[in-house]
Structure formats: C-alpha cells, structure tokens
Amino acid sequence: MMDYLMNLRPAQARLIAAVASHGQLQVAAGVCQMTQPAASRMLAEIEKNLSTKLFDRTPKGMEPTPAGWVMVRHAERIANDLWQMSQEFNDLKDGLGGTVRVGAVTGPALGQLVPAIQKLKSDAPGVEISVEVAPSVQLIQALDRGDLDFVLGRVPASADWRDFAVEIAQDEVVRLLVRDGHPLLCQAPVDMAALENLPWILQDRGTPIRAAIETAFAEEGLHSPKDVITTSSLLVIVALVSQSDAVAPMSQEVLDMMLEPPVSANFKKLALTRPVTVVPYQIVTKRHRVLPAAAVTLLRMVRERVLSHPSSPITG
C-alpha cells in the first residue's frame, strides 16, 4: 500500500482533489479533462489498490470517508504544487517569472528603468528584479563578469567594445541643484563665469557629468572650479547642498526627483544661459550571451521607453 501511494500519479491526485471539491464525478472528470467512465475506472482502481473506499455516494454527492480525507488533504497539495510548477515554468518561458539583474547610471535608472520595472511588475509580479546603480565602469565590469543581464550606461574606452552589443540611447541634460535661498537664484539664468568661484559638488574625474561641466567652463575660457567636494552619494549631495551655497550638477531625471514633494522643500534649479549635455548613454548587453526571458521582456520595455521619450538639450 505504501509503495502504491509513493507512486501515485499526478492525474490520480488531481482527480481525488477534484471529486472532493465538486462532489460530482462527472464534474470532476470534466475539470481533469477526462471522460466520466475513465474517471470512474481511475477512482475504482485507486480504491482497489488501497483496499478501502475513499468516497461515500450520498444524495448530496460524493463525500470523503476518513481514509478519503487523508488522501484529499495531500492530493490537494500535490495538485496545487503541480499547478504552481506549471504556472511558474510557463511564466519563466514567457518572461513573466524568473530573475532579472540590471545596472544603470542614475539618470537612466530614474528616467527609463524605474518606469519599465513598474510596468513589468504590474504584468508579472513573480519576476524578481535586482537593480545596481553605479558608475559606468563598475557596471560594465559587472556585465562582463556575468553579474548583470544588461546595463544602461556607457562603455568605457578601456573596455573591448567587441565583447558588447551597444545601442545608443539618449543624451543626458545636466541641471544644477542649489538650496532654496541661494544668492544666485535671483540672478538666474546665470552664465558659467558667475559659477567659477562657487563651491561645487562633483563626481570623480572622468565621469560624464563632471566632464561636461569642466568642458562648459573651458568653452567659456574659464578655469574649472577649485572649491570641489567629490562624491557620487546622493545622500551626501543632499546634505551638503542644503547647508551651503554649493552647486551640484545632476541629470534632469535626478533633479526632477529632488524638486518633487516630499524632497522639494529646500531645493531649487539654478538656470543657466547655456545648455550642458552629457554624451549619450547606451543600452549594453554582453555579445553572444543568451538572456533569461524576463530580462528580454524588461529590455524590450526599456527600449520602448527610450524610443517614446526622446531627450533633447535644454538650456538651464
């Protein structure tokens, strides 16, 4: 008897669960996609091998016997686990399940990746998504190691471009964040000369936004700022800007977040007389690497957002 139960077939478990749930063999047979005679033979075979009745036939329908309730309790769990397995497997194949690992620099992370993730999660709550926000050099290294499925960033000159599939996405517009009450707000828009001697909060040398600011000063015949604090931490930037006259350049997407409630209370945008833009970021995948279905789905959603939300240089 134990050997028989250990080898109970999934179809048998589904039938037992369906009979208990519906109380009618004909209905249970339909649920299990078999004919009533076939369902009757299967149930009779189970009862014969167990040498006991699993259901009593009553005027109200088929009701489990004590032995039947033991079978029903486990059969329902088996049937549910099989359904869950089937659902998860199909979701995985369709890009509605599984895991996605994606990296992005801050602007595209907020402007393109977050909305795409929200859409994917609304369609497929079972997808597990991990997001790494970091400078492009770190992200491309992680992509090369296989730690990320795709990246929104920029392939550095030191990397071998032949290893990656690269799609040019969008420019990033650079904005200046200052505290509310900053002395230059009443003069805005301001030129680069008015900013030369102010304290600045910049990312590391060589990063795209810092390079764009230094290029803007050079194009105006000015020196790069001397009073500089270097950090890529948004929390540190917020703390420093809120307590000084420092200027912090950041992408349009990050500044929009900073100026919207509830963060906006103590910050303003300092408008410029000239545009400052960063070289376009890229959508980067590892060449010849097959992506999981869920990653393919998220990548498609990101591409759609990039195409439907083009960026353009804007003064200020």
Phi, psi and omega per residue, in radians:
M1 nan -0.756 3.132
M2 -1.110 -0.739 3.116
D3 -1.059 -0.676 -3.141
Y4 -1.114 -0.806 -3.129
L5 -1.163 -0.621 3.115
M6 -1.111 -0.410 -3.116
N7 -1.941 0.371 3.115
L8 -1.027 2.308 -3.077
R9 -1.401 2.600 3.113
P10 -0.944 -0.679 -3.140
A11 -1.105 -0.623 3.116
Q12 -1.182 -0.747 3.114
A13 -1.088 -0.746 3.131
R14 -1.092 -0.697 -3.136
L15 -1.137 -0.791 3.125
I16 -1.050 -0.780 3.123
A17 -1.105 -0.711 -3.106
A18 -1.203 -0.692 3.108
V19 -1.092 -0.770 3.129
A20 -1.122 -0.646 -3.085
S21 -1.276 -0.701 -3.009
H22 -1.805 -0.374 3.091
G23 1.291 0.003 -3.137
Q24 -2.278 2.231 -3.101
L25 -1.126 -0.652 -3.128
Q26 -1.108 -0.765 3.129
V27 -1.151 -0.775 3.138
A28 -1.045 -0.697 3.121
A29 -1.071 -0.738 3.119
G30 -1.120 -0.717 3.113
V31 -1.067 -0.667 -3.120
C32 -1.519 0.071 3.090
Q33 1.024 0.877 3.024
M34 -2.470 2.880 3.116
T35 -1.324 2.796 3.110
Q36 -1.095 -0.759 3.094
P37 -1.020 -0.701 3.129
A38 -1.141 -0.710 3.110
A39 -1.138 -0.705 3.131
S40 -1.101 -0.744 3.120
R41 -1.136 -0.692 -3.125
M42 -1.141 -0.770 3.134
L43 -1.131 -0.726 3.118
A44 -1.093 -0.674 3.116
E45 -1.103 -0.752 3.137
I46 -1.083 -0.846 -3.108
E47 -1.103 -0.651 3.125
K48 -1.125 -0.770 -3.109
N49 -1.226 -0.452 3.120
L50 -1.633 -0.142 -3.133
S51 0.977 0.697 3.108
T52 -2.809 2.689 3.083
K53 -1.416 2.438 3.076
L54 -1.757 -0.420 -3.119
F55 -2.404 2.456 2.960
D56 -1.673 2.360 3.081
R57 -1.519 1.968 -3.110
T58 -2.119 2.909 3.085
P59 -1.021 -0.446 -3.141
K60 -1.521 -0.082 -3.113
G61 2.163 -2.944 -3.103
M62 -1.525 2.108 -3.111
E63 -2.043 2.365 -3.112
P64 -1.100 2.460 2.965
T65 -1.380 3.009 3.049
P66 -0.926 -0.768 3.079
A67 -1.139 -0.627 3.127
G68 -1.102 -0.691 -3.137
W69 -1.107 -0.619 3.058
V70 -1.055 -0.811 3.133
M71 -1.128 -0.754 -3.073
V72 -1.080 -0.775 -3.089
R73 -1.010 -0.781 -3.130
H74 -1.374 -0.625 3.141
A75 -1.107 -0.679 3.112
E76 -1.103 -0.695 3.120
R77 -1.162 -0.747 3.122
I78 -1.084 -0.812 -3.124
A79 -1.087 -0.714 3.138
N80 -1.174 -0.731 3.122
D81 -1.105 -0.682 3.105
L82 -1.136 -0.708 3.106
W83 -1.115 -0.764 3.132
Q84 -1.089 -0.739 3.115
M85 -1.053 -0.796 3.131
S86 -1.080 -0.768 -3.125
Q87 -1.115 -0.814 -3.122
E88 -1.138 -0.673 3.136
F89 -1.149 -0.785 3.115
N90 -1.119 -0.705 3.108
D91 -1.082 -0.708 3.136
L92 -1.081 -0.767 3.140
K93 -1.169 -0.581 -3.088
D94 -1.570 0.041 -3.121
G95 1.399 0.299 -3.119
L96 -1.862 0.136 3.108
G97 -2.616 3.141 -3.134
G98 1.618 -2.821 -3.035
T99 -2.195 2.440 3.045
V100 -2.134 2.358 3.087
R101 -2.132 2.011 -3.041
V102 -2.307 2.567 3.094
G103 -2.168 2.657 -3.137
A104 -2.752 2.601 2.899
V105 -1.288 2.883 -2.863
T106 -1.069 -0.837 -3.076
G107 -1.023 -1.009 3.088
P108 -1.063 -0.528 3.104
A109 -1.042 -0.757 -3.119
L110 -1.403 -0.719 -3.019
G111 -1.382 -0.612 -3.032
Q112 -2.063 -0.755 -3.010
L113 -1.283 -0.830 -3.094
V114 -1.034 -0.831 3.096
P115 -1.080 -0.649 3.116
A116 -1.157 -0.693 3.101
I117 -1.109 -0.750 3.137
Q118 -1.069 -0.682 3.120
K119 -1.184 -0.771 -3.140
L120 -1.094 -0.736 -3.123
K121 -1.183 -0.543 3.085
S122 -1.215 -0.575 3.105
D123 -1.437 -0.563 -3.024
A124 -2.491 1.399 -3.111
P125 -1.047 -0.380 -3.094
G126 -1.344 -0.176 3.129
V127 -1.271 2.282 3.062
E128 -1.709 2.155 -3.047
I129 -2.106 2.196 3.023
S130 -1.943 2.377 -3.071
V131 -2.164 2.240 3.050
E132 -1.980 2.140 3.079
V133 -1.885 2.083 -3.031
A134 -2.834 2.978 3.026
P135 -1.070 2.713 -3.052
S136 -1.009 -0.678 -3.103
V137 -1.015 -0.799 3.133
Q138 -1.141 -0.709 -3.093
L139 -1.160 -0.751 -3.126
I140 -1.167 -0.640 3.066
Q141 -1.098 -0.744 3.116
A142 -1.137 -0.678 3.093
L143 -1.110 -0.730 -3.128
D144 -1.133 -0.624 3.124
R145 -1.287 -0.306 -3.073
G146 1.673 0.173 -3.134
D147 -1.409 -0.291 3.136
L148 -2.253 2.635 3.113
D149 -1.476 -0.720 3.046
F150 -2.727 2.917 -3.010
V151 -2.383 2.477 2.906
L152 -1.861 1.769 -3.074
G153 -2.968 -2.571 -3.118
R154 -2.393 2.251 3.110
V155 -1.231 2.090 -3.115
P156 -1.213 2.767 -3.112
A157 -1.084 -0.475 -3.105
S158 -1.294 -0.259 -3.104
A159 -1.481 2.721 3.079
D160 -1.531 1.853 -3.062
W161 -1.086 -0.380 -3.141
R162 -1.151 -0.307 -3.129
D163 -1.456 -0.136 -2.994
F164 -2.242 2.626 2.953
A165 -1.717 2.128 -2.968
V166 -2.126 2.241 3.050
E167 -2.086 2.169 3.096
I168 -1.200 2.291 -3.082
A169 -1.850 -1.541 -3.024
Q170 -2.508 2.744 2.914
D171 -1.226 2.755 2.963
E172 -1.967 2.258 3.089
V173 -1.517 2.290 -3.129
V174 -1.609 2.280 3.080
R175 -2.082 2.803 3.135
L176 -1.962 2.186 3.115
L177 -1.771 2.311 3.059
V178 -2.397 2.946 3.094
R179 -1.316 2.687 3.007
D180 -1.116 2.259 -3.085
G181 1.682 0.059 3.106
H182 -1.026 2.391 -3.051
P183 -1.054 -0.408 -3.117
L184 -1.502 -0.158 -3.115
L185 -1.082 -0.597 -3.117
C186 -1.303 -0.205 3.131
Q187 -1.795 -0.100 -3.038
A188 -1.087 2.539 0.033
P189 -1.334 2.572 -3.089
V190 -1.962 2.733 3.072
D191 -1.642 3.052 -3.069
M192 -1.149 -0.533 -3.131
A193 -1.069 -0.604 3.141
A194 -1.209 -0.241 -3.062
L195 -1.828 -0.119 -2.967
E196 -1.057 -0.669 -3.043
N197 -1.769 0.161 3.094
L198 -1.429 2.759 2.977
P199 -1.247 2.459 -3.122
W200 -2.159 2.597 3.009
I201 -2.027 1.960 -3.003
L202 -2.209 2.756 3.005
Q203 -1.351 3.113 -3.116
D204 -1.025 2.691 3.053
R205 -1.008 2.431 3.132
G206 1.628 -0.267 3.086
T207 -1.264 2.629 -2.975
P208 -1.031 -0.769 -3.085
I209 -1.197 -0.725 3.097
R210 -1.102 -0.731 3.115
A211 -1.080 -0.662 3.127
A212 -1.147 -0.705 3.112
I213 -1.160 -0.793 -3.139
E214 -1.110 -0.641 3.088
T215 -1.150 -0.701 3.130
A216 -1.081 -0.732 3.080
F217 -1.116 -0.777 -3.107
A218 -1.098 -0.676 3.140
E219 -1.146 -0.394 3.099
E220 -1.645 0.103 -3.133
G221 1.294 0.451 -3.087
L222 -1.973 2.779 3.048
H223 -1.389 2.677 3.033
S224 -1.164 2.673 -3.128
P225 -0.966 2.482 3.107
K226 -1.688 -0.530 -3.106
D227 -1.589 1.620 -2.998
V228 -2.273 2.349 2.892
I229 -1.914 2.270 -3.092
T230 -1.796 2.128 3.066
T231 -2.832 2.628 3.025
S232 -1.936 0.076 -3.123
S233 -1.431 2.092 3.131
L234 -1.125 -0.608 3.123
L235 -1.125 -0.717 3.103
V236 -1.167 -0.718 3.108
I237 -1.033 -0.812 3.131
V238 -1.014 -0.803 -3.118
A239 -1.109 -0.758 -3.095
L240 -1.227 -0.763 -3.115
V241 -1.140 -0.674 -3.085
S242 -1.195 -0.305 -3.036
Q243 -2.061 0.256 -3.112
S244 -2.725 -3.101 3.060
D245 -1.664 0.371 -3.116
A246 -1.171 2.695 3.095
V247 -1.984 2.336 -3.133
A248 -2.171 1.964 3.067
P249 -1.360 2.474 3.117
M250 -2.744 2.925 -3.124
S251 -1.225 2.793 3.130
Q252 -0.965 -0.738 -3.081
E253 -1.111 -0.714 -3.140
V254 -1.205 -0.738 3.131
L255 -1.108 -0.686 3.093
D256 -1.012 -0.729 3.113
M257 -1.114 -0.696 -3.107
M258 -1.195 -0.483 -3.077
L259 -1.627 -0.112 3.114
E260 -1.615 2.585 3.085
P261 -1.011 2.602 0.036
P262 -1.596 0.080 -3.065
V263 -1.370 -0.397 -2.827
S264 -1.218 -0.217 -2.928
A265 -0.901 -0.672 -2.991
N266 -2.023 0.310 -3.070
F267 -2.278 2.671 3.103
K268 -2.466 2.833 3.007
K269 -1.631 2.282 3.055
L270 -1.684 1.948 -3.048
A271 -1.327 2.512 3.110
L272 -1.881 2.775 3.081
T273 -1.465 -0.108 -3.108
R274 -2.382 2.677 3.071
P275 -1.385 2.589 3.017
V276 -2.293 2.100 -3.128
T277 -2.244 2.759 3.119
V278 -1.825 2.622 3.081
V279 -0.966 2.565 -3.041
P280 -0.994 2.477 2.979
Y281 -1.407 2.987 -3.021
Q282 -2.282 2.707 2.933
I283 -1.688 2.053 -2.965
V284 -2.129 2.261 2.997
T285 -2.185 2.817 3.091
K286 -1.407 2.193 -3.098
R287 -1.087 2.393 3.087
H288 1.235 0.123 3.083
R289 -1.638 2.270 3.124
V290 -1.453 2.152 -3.113
L291 -1.497 2.590 2.987
P292 -1.047 2.691 -3.078
A293 -1.013 -0.696 -3.130
A294 -1.134 -0.654 3.103
A295 -1.164 -0.669 3.075
V296 -1.072 -0.718 3.137
T297 -1.128 -0.816 3.135
L298 -1.134 -0.699 3.121
L299 -1.068 -0.724 3.106
R300 -1.094 -0.726 3.134
M301 -1.137 -0.654 3.094
V302 -1.136 -0.782 3.118
R303 -1.032 -0.738 3.135
E304 -1.082 -0.707 3.117
R305 -1.160 -0.715 3.129
V306 -1.058 -0.745 -3.119
L307 -1.226 -0.597 -3.075
S308 -1.577 -0.165 3.123
H309 -2.252 1.131 -3.118
P310 -1.149 2.557 3.105
S311 -1.747 2.789 3.085
S312 -2.601 2.558 -3.138
P313 -1.050 2.327 -3.139
I314 -2.280 2.298 3.109
T315 -1.116 2.454 3.089
G316 1.952 nan nan
